[in-house]
Amino acid sequence: MIVALARSLETRIIAATALGVLCCLALAACDAEPLFDASSVPAYQKSLGTINARLNESGRNRLKIALRTLALGGPAEFAVRGQARIPANIEALESVADPTVLLDRMRPKIEGKTAAAVIGIVVADIDAEIARTESQLGSVDTTPLSKIVIENERYVWEQIGLFDHATIQFSVYNGGAKAITRLYLDGVVTTRSRATPLTTGALVYGFFPALQPGRQQQAKIFVTRGELADTDLEQVYDAGLTLKLTNADDSSGRKLLVFKSDNIEAMRLERLVLAGS
């Protein structure tokens, strides 16, 4: 009888242990980070919604930038297009001409991966592209740009007509020897509550007529597309702005620096945002 009782207890213990293991596995499955499903556009959009629901605002913003980078073809393409117009909601494959083509481009780097893994892949791609570009450029003399002074930067949302729009405001002094007709800038929006930037974006400002040597001028850029126009930023009450001059055109249209130096700085700023806090 004692032997039978012992065997019964042993069986119960084994069963309880097995049940505990199954419960742990079930809980682990529930807590597992959701993965991207890139088998089709609807599947991708559904998985993106599930992933975004698990992220905070900072995480959603970082993932959006990473996905936009992949959709556009990589860090170099993202840096160049940042100076032009990036289609709204391209990361969700919404309102784009051919979402299947974009998904095919993104699939190798997102299929079956978490948001953190995708962001990490894009950061690694940025590092590799910066190294490749710098090796091609060699040493770049930035002395011509040091004579152009950007000050009093402000990031402000203003009502224009029926809608609110982001504006970039700053003053610029031309301390160089040449008249300048255009500035290429990288903007970084920050807040005191975060150690890392909220977002970055490339900007272009033109002078009509040219800004002559020794002259200062107030400037305003109306931002209607791109990362700096994200309506979520309108809710940031203490938004700060830093502008970095990456290039400029003289009166003949020639750039003061090699063009790709603009791209390097844009990629560095994007990496800073993706690094998070």
C-alpha positions as CSV (number, residue, x, y, z in Angstrom):
1,M,0.0,0.0,0.0
2,I,2.8,2.3,0.9
3,V,4.4,1.6,-2.5
4,A,1.2,2.3,-4.3
5,L,0.7,5.6,-2.4
6,A,4.3,6.7,-3.3
7,R,3.7,5.9,-6.9
8,S,0.4,7.9,-6.8
9,L,2.2,10.9,-5.3
10,E,5.0,10.6,-7.9
11,T,2.4,10.6,-10.7
12,R,0.7,13.6,-9.3
13,I,4.0,15.5,-8.9
14,I,5.0,14.7,-12.5
15,A,1.5,15.8,-13.7
16,A,1.7,19.1,-11.7
17,T,5.2,19.8,-13.0
18,A,4.1,19.2,-16.6
19,L,1.2,21.5,-16.1
20,G,3.4,24.1,-14.6
21,V,5.8,23.9,-17.6
22,L,2.8,24.2,-20.0
23,C,1.6,27.3,-18.1
24,C,5.0,28.9,-18.3
25,L,5.2,28.2,-22.0
26,A,1.8,29.7,-22.5
27,L,2.7,32.8,-20.6
28,A,6.0,33.1,-22.5
29,A,4.1,32.9,-25.7
30,C,1.7,35.7,-24.6
31,D,4.6,37.9,-23.5
32,A,6.7,37.3,-26.6
33,E,7.3,40.3,-28.8
34,P,5.1,40.3,-31.9
35,L,6.9,39.7,-35.3
36,F,6.5,41.2,-38.7
37,D,4.6,39.1,-41.2
38,A,5.7,40.2,-44.7
39,S,3.9,37.5,-46.6
40,S,1.5,40.0,-48.1
41,V,0.6,43.7,-47.8
42,P,-2.5,43.1,-45.7
43,A,-0.5,40.7,-43.4
44,Y,2.3,43.3,-43.1
45,Q,-0.2,46.0,-42.2
46,K,-1.9,43.8,-39.6
47,S,1.4,42.9,-38.0
48,L,2.6,46.5,-38.0
49,G,-0.6,47.5,-36.1
50,T,0.0,44.7,-33.6
51,I,3.6,45.7,-33.1
52,N,2.8,49.5,-32.8
53,A,0.2,48.7,-30.1
54,R,2.9,47.2,-27.9
55,L,5.3,50.2,-28.3
56,N,5.3,53.6,-26.6
57,E,5.4,56.8,-28.5
58,S,9.2,56.9,-28.8
59,G,9.3,53.3,-30.0
60,R,6.7,53.9,-32.6
61,N,8.5,56.9,-33.9
62,R,11.8,55.0,-34.1
63,L,10.2,52.1,-35.9
64,K,8.5,54.4,-38.3
65,I,11.8,56.0,-39.3
66,A,13.5,52.6,-39.6
67,L,10.7,51.3,-41.9
68,R,10.7,54.4,-44.0
69,T,14.4,54.0,-44.5
70,L,13.9,50.4,-45.7
71,A,11.0,51.3,-47.9
72,L,13.0,54.0,-49.7
73,G,15.9,51.6,-50.3
74,G,18.4,52.2,-47.5
75,P,20.1,54.9,-45.4
76,A,21.7,56.7,-48.4
77,E,18.4,57.0,-50.2
78,F,16.6,58.1,-47.0
79,A,19.2,60.8,-46.5
80,V,18.7,62.2,-50.0
81,R,14.9,61.9,-50.0
82,G,14.9,63.6,-46.6
83,Q,15.7,66.8,-48.5
84,A,12.7,66.4,-50.8
85,R,9.4,64.8,-50.1
86,I,8.8,61.5,-48.4
87,P,5.3,60.1,-49.1
88,A,3.1,60.2,-46.0
89,N,2.4,56.8,-44.4
90,I,4.9,55.1,-46.6
91,E,6.0,52.9,-43.7
92,A,2.4,51.5,-43.5
93,L,2.3,51.0,-47.3
94,E,-0.7,53.3,-47.4
95,S,-1.4,55.8,-50.3
96,V,1.6,54.6,-52.3
97,A,1.6,53.7,-55.9
98,D,2.7,50.1,-55.6
99,P,2.9,48.8,-52.1
100,T,3.9,45.3,-53.2
101,V,7.1,46.6,-54.7
102,L,8.0,48.4,-51.4
103,L,7.1,45.3,-49.4
104,D,9.4,43.2,-51.6
105,R,12.2,45.7,-50.9
106,M,11.6,45.6,-47.2
107,R,10.9,41.8,-46.7
108,P,14.5,40.5,-46.4
109,K,15.1,42.7,-43.4
110,I,11.7,42.6,-41.6
111,E,10.2,39.1,-42.1
112,G,9.8,37.3,-38.8
113,K,11.6,40.0,-36.8
114,T,10.6,42.2,-33.9
115,A,10.6,46.0,-33.9
116,A,13.8,46.1,-31.9
117,A,15.5,43.8,-34.4
118,V,14.4,45.9,-37.4
119,I,15.6,49.1,-35.8
120,G,19.0,47.4,-35.0
121,I,19.3,46.2,-38.6
122,V,18.8,49.8,-39.9
123,V,21.3,51.2,-37.4
124,A,23.9,48.7,-38.6
125,D,23.1,49.6,-42.2
126,I,23.6,53.3,-41.4
127,D,27.0,52.6,-39.8
128,A,28.1,50.6,-42.8
129,E,26.9,53.3,-45.3
130,I,28.6,56.1,-43.3
131,A,31.9,54.2,-43.3
132,R,31.6,53.5,-47.0
133,T,30.8,57.1,-47.9
134,E,33.6,58.5,-45.7
135,S,36.1,56.2,-47.3
136,Q,35.2,57.6,-50.7
137,L,35.2,61.2,-49.6
138,G,38.4,61.2,-47.6
139,S,39.1,64.3,-45.6
140,V,36.6,67.1,-46.2
141,D,37.5,70.7,-45.4
142,T,34.5,72.3,-43.7
143,T,36.1,75.8,-43.3
144,P,33.8,77.5,-45.9
145,L,30.8,76.6,-43.8
146,S,32.3,77.8,-40.5
147,K,31.9,81.4,-41.7
148,I,28.1,81.0,-42.0
149,V,26.5,81.4,-38.6
150,I,23.0,80.0,-37.7
151,E,21.4,81.3,-34.5
152,N,18.1,81.7,-32.7
153,E,16.6,78.5,-33.9
154,R,12.9,77.9,-33.1
155,Y,10.4,75.1,-33.9
156,V,6.9,76.5,-33.9
157,W,3.5,75.3,-35.1
158,E,1.4,78.1,-36.6
159,Q,-2.1,78.2,-38.0
160,I,-2.0,78.9,-41.7
161,G,-5.4,79.0,-43.3
162,L,-7.5,76.2,-41.9
163,F,-4.6,74.0,-40.8
164,D,-1.6,74.1,-38.4
165,H,1.8,73.7,-39.9
166,A,5.3,73.4,-38.5
167,T,7.7,76.3,-39.1
168,I,11.4,76.5,-38.7
169,Q,12.7,80.0,-37.7
170,F,16.3,81.1,-37.4
171,S,18.7,83.9,-38.2
172,V,21.7,83.5,-40.5
173,Y,24.8,85.6,-40.9
174,N,27.1,85.3,-43.9
175,G,30.6,85.8,-42.6
176,G,32.3,84.3,-45.7
177,A,33.7,85.9,-48.8
178,K,31.0,84.7,-51.2
179,A,27.3,85.5,-51.6
180,I,25.2,82.5,-50.9
181,T,21.9,81.5,-52.5
182,R,20.9,78.4,-50.7
183,L,21.4,76.6,-47.3
184,Y,21.2,72.9,-46.7
185,L,20.4,72.1,-43.1
186,D,19.7,69.2,-40.7
187,G,17.2,70.0,-38.0
188,V,17.0,68.1,-34.7
189,V,13.9,68.5,-32.5
190,T,14.4,67.7,-28.8
191,T,12.6,67.9,-25.5
192,R,13.9,68.2,-21.9
193,S,12.2,65.0,-20.9
194,R,14.3,62.8,-23.2
195,A,18.1,62.4,-23.6
196,T,17.8,61.6,-27.3
197,P,16.1,63.6,-30.0
198,L,12.5,63.3,-30.9
199,T,13.2,63.4,-34.6
200,T,15.4,64.9,-37.3
201,G,14.9,66.2,-40.8
202,A,16.7,67.7,-43.7
203,L,15.8,71.2,-44.8
204,V,16.6,73.6,-47.7
205,Y,16.3,77.4,-47.6
206,G,16.9,79.7,-50.5
207,F,17.8,83.4,-50.6
208,F,16.2,85.8,-53.1
209,P,18.3,87.8,-53.7
210,A,21.5,86.2,-52.5
211,L,22.7,86.8,-49.0
212,Q,25.8,89.0,-49.4
213,P,29.0,88.8,-47.3
214,G,28.7,90.6,-44.0
215,R,24.8,90.5,-44.0
216,Q,22.4,88.9,-41.6
217,Q,18.8,87.8,-42.3
218,Q,15.9,86.3,-40.6
219,A,14.6,83.1,-42.2
220,K,11.4,81.0,-41.9
221,I,10.7,77.6,-43.5
222,F,7.2,76.2,-43.7
223,V,7.5,72.4,-43.2
224,T,4.6,70.5,-44.9
225,R,6.1,67.0,-45.4
226,G,8.6,64.7,-43.8
227,E,9.6,63.9,-40.2
228,L,9.6,67.5,-39.0
229,A,6.0,67.9,-40.1
230,D,4.8,65.0,-37.9
231,T,1.6,66.2,-36.2
232,D,2.5,64.3,-33.0
233,L,5.2,67.0,-32.5
234,E,2.6,69.7,-32.2
235,Q,1.8,68.3,-28.7
236,V,5.4,68.7,-27.5
237,Y,5.1,71.9,-25.4
238,D,8.9,72.4,-24.8
239,A,10.2,71.4,-28.3
240,G,13.7,72.7,-28.8
241,L,15.4,72.9,-32.2
242,T,19.1,72.7,-33.3
243,L,20.1,73.4,-36.9
244,K,23.3,72.2,-38.4
245,L,24.5,73.6,-41.6
246,T,25.7,70.8,-44.0
247,N,26.2,72.7,-47.2
248,A,25.5,75.9,-49.1
249,D,25.4,77.2,-52.7
250,D,27.3,80.2,-53.9
251,S,25.8,82.7,-56.4
252,S,26.8,80.5,-59.3
253,G,25.0,77.5,-57.9
254,R,28.2,75.6,-56.8
255,K,28.1,73.9,-53.4
256,L,30.8,74.9,-50.9
257,L,31.3,71.3,-49.9
258,V,31.2,67.9,-51.6
259,F,27.5,67.0,-51.8
260,K,27.8,63.6,-50.1
261,S,28.9,65.3,-46.9
262,D,25.3,66.4,-46.5
263,N,24.2,62.7,-46.6
264,I,26.7,61.7,-44.0
265,E,25.5,64.2,-41.5
266,A,21.8,63.3,-42.2
267,M,22.6,59.6,-41.6
268,R,24.4,60.4,-38.3
269,L,21.4,62.3,-37.1
270,E,19.0,59.5,-38.1
271,R,21.2,57.1,-36.2
272,L,21.0,59.3,-33.1
273,V,17.3,59.2,-33.2
274,L,17.1,55.4,-33.8
275,A,19.5,54.8,-30.9
276,G,16.7,55.9,-28.6
277,S,17.0,56.4,-24.9
